[in-house]
Amino acid sequence: MVKITLYHQGQPHEYVNAHDVTISPAGVLTFYREVSQGGSFKKPRSCKVQTSVPFVVEDDDAAIS
């Protein structure tokens, strides 16, 4: 499980179960997270997040590239 905490304007915002996490040499973080579309029969979709605000990436079991 990967948990990402973004610090936008000093306030922490956590994203759990992030996937396809990359950090560019310039310090830009890119990851995808699942977003619910509402309703019981709709599948969640992936949402891309890309930012350069301060962040912390916590990974329980896999290497981050």
C-alpha positions in Angstrom: 0.0 0.0 0.0 1.3 3.5 -0.9 0.1 6.5 1.1 0.9 10.0 -0.2 0.6 13.1 1.9 0.6 16.4 0.1 1.2 19.7 2.0 -0.7 22.3 0.1 -0.6 25.7 1.9 0.7 23.9 5.0 -2.4 21.6 5.3 -1.9 17.8 4.9 -4.0 15.9 2.4 -3.7 12.2 2.4 -4.2 9.8 -0.5 -4.1 6.1 0.3 -3.8 3.2 -2.2 -2.0 5.4 -4.8 -0.5 3.6 -7.7 1.9 4.2 -10.6 3.9 6.7 -8.5 6.8 8.5 -10.1 9.0 11.3 -9.0 10.9 13.3 -11.7 14.4 14.5 -11.2 12.9 18.0 -10.9 10.8 16.9 -7.9 7.4 16.6 -9.6 5.3 13.9 -8.1 2.8 12.0 -10.4 0.5 9.3 -9.2 -3.0 7.8 -9.8 -5.8 7.3 -7.4 -9.2 5.6 -7.6 -12.2 8.0 -7.7 -15.7 6.7 -7.0 -18.2 7.7 -9.7 -21.2 7.2 -7.3 -23.9 4.6 -7.5 -23.5 0.9 -6.6 -23.0 -0.4 -10.2 -20.4 2.2 -11.4 -16.8 1.2 -11.5 -14.3 3.6 -9.9 -12.0 5.3 -12.3 -8.4 6.4 -12.1 -7.6 10.0 -11.6 -4.1 11.4 -12.4 -2.5 13.7 -9.8 0.6 15.7 -10.7 2.1 18.3 -8.3 5.3 19.9 -7.0 4.0 20.9 -3.6 5.9 19.4 -0.6 5.0 15.7 -0.2 5.7 12.5 1.7 5.4 9.0 0.1 5.1 6.1 2.4 5.3 2.6 0.9 4.7 -0.6 2.8 6.0 -3.2 0.4 7.1 -2.1 -3.1 9.9 0.1 -4.6 9.0 3.6 -5.9 10.6 4.5 -9.2 
